[in-house]
Amino acid sequence: MTEDDALDRMVPPSKIRPLDWFGGTMQIWVTRRCDRACTNCTQGSNLRGATEVMPVALFEKAVVSLKDYFGVVGLFGGNPAITKEFPEYCEILREHVPYQRRGLWCNRPFGHGKLMRETFNPRVSNLNVHQSQEAYDEFKRDWPECQPFGLTSDSRHSPVFVAMKDVIDDEEKRWELIAGCDINQRWSAMIGLFRGELRGWFCEIAGSQAMLHQQETDYPDTGSRVEPGWWDRPMAEFAHQVRKHCHECGVPLRGYGALANDPIGVEQCSQTHGQVYQLKLKSKLLQVVENAEQVEQGALSEFTQYVPNAAKKR
């Protein structure tokens, strides 16, 4: 498959996806800070290094840029509730986004449960408590309608930072895998910060790659300028992001990965991301992989079904 063939099959943020959640999800990343360090976290909350928090003024600009966006607008991290700006983020969302389309990605409320109940639609929120009884109880006490999950079963996270270009030499094969990527076909785009400026990416993993590597002086600024309607463009407008980030991503490999809460688990990355992949938990081991067999390519039916996929694809 060629690049043009893959782009023809890919889904820009402006196209409705086959989801229950109003046909799309746009994450607004506010921090990668988190009280947890889950194995293979897509946003690098399992990694050491500098973290930042999106200023309130830029958050409002990000929200305003999504005027007329049809899908869910998600408050995303890390854990957004860990920031002191969280109440202001919620106020801005209530002002600009209809209740039905306000979503929250969070593992623990940290005292904000009642505010979450006022702000977010539980039907379009992702509340994975990662086996924490305290987090589950707090959610249900202060936001009884919400649907936290992950109390009794761990999540399996496929390795995101194994760059396909490091483990698959055949570029046509990589384009074939990219064209069928779960994140692109079924999940979310993202707004985040790159060197202090708002940027938009067609994919949340593209954004996380860019933000984790932004301290490297020669790393390119691939993000789109965030202005009204930036998301309402054809896939061709995001082709430069695809060329950079998709070949440096492990999502299409659907590797078996590891359980998120395993305190002595093995995390996997490849050479492309080795410089930034410094684990936050010293008890875990890091494996720098060199071939697709090491990640058990194709072991999972879908990357995004990370709870059912605690078992290998049969």
N, C-alpha and C positions, 0 to 999 in steps of 0.2 A: 504494500500500500504506500502511496505517496503522501506528502504533506497536504496537497490539495484535496485528495480523497478523504483524509482524516478530518480536515476542517469542514468539509461538506457534511460530515456526520455529527459534528460536535454542536453543543448547545450553548449559545450566548446567554447572558443574563436576561435579555429581552424576550426570550422564547419561553413559552409555557411548558413546563415539564409535567410528566405524568405522576403528579404527587397529590396527596389529599390536602396539602397545605397551600391552597390557593395558587398552585402551579409554580411555585418557586420559593427560594429562600435567599435572602441577602443578609449576610452577617456583618455587623459592625463590631470589629475587634477593638476592645478598649484596653486590654492588657493580657500578657501571658503569665502574670503573677497568679499563683494558685497555692492553696494549702496542701495540695497533693503533688505527687510526682509519678503519675501513671506511666507505665512502660509504653513506649512508642506514641507518646502524645503528639497529635498532629500539629499543635501550636508551640511545641517546645517547652511546655511547663515542666517537663522532666529534666531540663537542661540547666546548667549553671550559666552565669553571665548576666549582663545588664538587662534589667527589665524597665519598662516605661508604662505610663498610663496616659490615655488619650485626654487632652485638655477638653473641658466642657464646651468651649467655643467651637472647637473643631468637631466635636461630636454633633453639635447642633448643625453645623455645616454639612456633615455627612448625612444626617437625617433629611435635611431640606433637599439635598441632591436626589433623593429618592421619591420626590413628588411624582405621583402617577404610577409608581411601581406597583405591580399587581399582587406581589407575593408577600410572604412573611418577612418582617424586618426583625432580625435577631440581635439581642444584646449578648455579646460573645467574648470569651476569653480563652485561656485562663478561667478564673472565677471572677466575674464582674462584681460580685457582692463583696469582695475583699477590698475594693477601692473606696476611698472617702467620697468620691464623686458619684457613687451609685445613685443616691437620691436625686441628684440633678439630672443624671441620664434618664431616669424614670420620668421626671417631670417633662423633659423635652419630648420623649416618646409619646406621652399622653397628649401633648399639645399638637403633634404633627401626624401621628399614625393612628388609624382606627384600632380600637381594642381588639377586634377579631384578628388583626394581622400583627399584633405585638407578641414576639416570642422571646424566651429567655433560655440561655444555655448556662447551667449552674449546677454545682454538686453540693452546695451547702448554703443556707440563707444568711448565716452570721447576723442574726437579729433583724433582717429585712423582710421576713416572711409576710407580714401584713402589707408592707409596701408592694411587694411582689404580687400579692393578691389583688391589689388595687390597679396594678399596671398591666399585668401580662395575662394573655389568654392561655390557660393551662393546656388546651388542646393542641397548641402549636409551640409548646416549650419542651425542652429536652433536659430533664432533671435526673441525671445519673448520680446516685449517692455513693457509688463504688463501695458497697457493703458497709456503709457507716450507719449504724442504728441511730446515733445521735442526730445525724443530718436528716435521716428519714423522719424521725419523730418531730423535729422542728418544722420541716416542710408541712407535715400533716396537721400539726397543731395550729399554725398560723395561716395556712393556705389549704384548707381542707379539700378544696376541689382539685388540687393539683395531683399529678400522677407521677410521683417519683418512682424510679425503677433501679434495679441493680442492687437491691438489698441482700438478696439471697444467692445471687449468682454474679460471678465476676465477668467483666467484659474482655473479649480477646481483641487486641489491637494489632493489626497488620503493620509491618515496618514501612513507614512512610518515607524515611530518608535514605533508602537504598535507591540510588539513582539508576534508572534503567540503562542509561548510556554506559554505566560502569560494569554492567553484568550481561548485557545483550549487545553484541557487536552489530547485528543485522538491523540497520535503520528502518527498513521496510517493515520488519516485524514489530519494532517499537511503535511505528505509526499505527499499525493494526491494533495494538493494545491500547494506545492513547484514544483511538476512535471509540472504544467501548468502555472508557473509564467510568466507574460508578459515581464518583464525585461530580463529574461533568454532566453525566446523563440524568442523574437523579437528585443531586444535592445542591450545593450552594456556592454563590459568588461571595466576595468580601470587600469591605472597605477597612483599611488599616493605616498605620503610620510608617512612612519610610523616610528616614533622616529628618524627622520632625514635620513632614508634610503629609497631608492626606493623599492617599492613593487608592485606586480601585483595581481589583483583579477579577478576571472571569471565574476564578476558582479560589477557594479558601486555602488550598495547599500552596498554590502559587504565591499567595500573599505571605503565608508563614515562612516559606523559603526566603523570600526577599527580605523580610524583616529580621530573620535570624542571621542573614549574611550582610546586613547593611553596614556593619562596621568595616568591612573589607573595602579598601579605597577604590579598587578596580571593579567592584560589583555593579552591574548596570541598574539603573532605575527603570524597571519595566512597567511600573504601575501607571494607570491612566489618571490624569488630573481629575479630581472629584469636583464636578460642577453639575448643575441640573441637567439630567438626561444622559449623563456619561454612560450609564448602563444600557441605554436604549439604542444599541449599535449592533451591526451584524458581526458574526464571528470573525470575519476578516480583519476587523479593527483590533482584535485581540491576538492576532496571529503571532506577533513578536513575543507575547507572553507564553504562548504555546511552545514556540521553538526553544525558549530558554528553560521554562519550568517543567514541562511535561517529560522531557527526556532526563530531567534530574529528580524525578519523582518515582516512588515505589508503589503508589496506589494500584495502577493497572496490573501489577504482578500478582495481587491478591495472595500475598505470602501468608504463611500460617501465623507468624508472629508469636506473641506471648500474652499471658494474662496480665491485665493492667496492674493488679495489686500485689503481684508476686514480689516480695521484698528482695529476693536474691535471683531474680530473673535475668535473662540474657536479652539485651537490646541490640538491634542490628542497624548499622548504617553502612554506607560505602564511602569510597575515597572522596567523592565530590563534597560531602558534608562532614568529613572527618574533623575539619578545623573547628567547627562550631559544636560538634557533638560531644560535649563534656557533661557527663551525667551528674545530676544533683544528688542522687543517693549513692554513696560510696559502696553500699552493699551489693549493688547490681554490677553485672559484667557487660562489657561492650565488645561486640564482634564486628569487625570491619569485613564485610563480605566481598567476595570477588566474582561470584557467579550466581545465577538465578536458582540453581539447585539448593544453595545454602538457605534461601528464604522459603523453600518449598513452593515455588511458583504454582499458582492455580489451586492451592489447597482450599481456599474459601470460595463459596458460591458468590458472595458479594462483599466487598470491602465495608460498605456502610451498614450491613447487618451484623454489628459486632457483638451483640449478646447471643442470638441464635448460633452464631458462628464459633461458639466455644468448641464445637466439634468440627472435624475436617469434612469437606465435601465428600460425599460418597460417590 
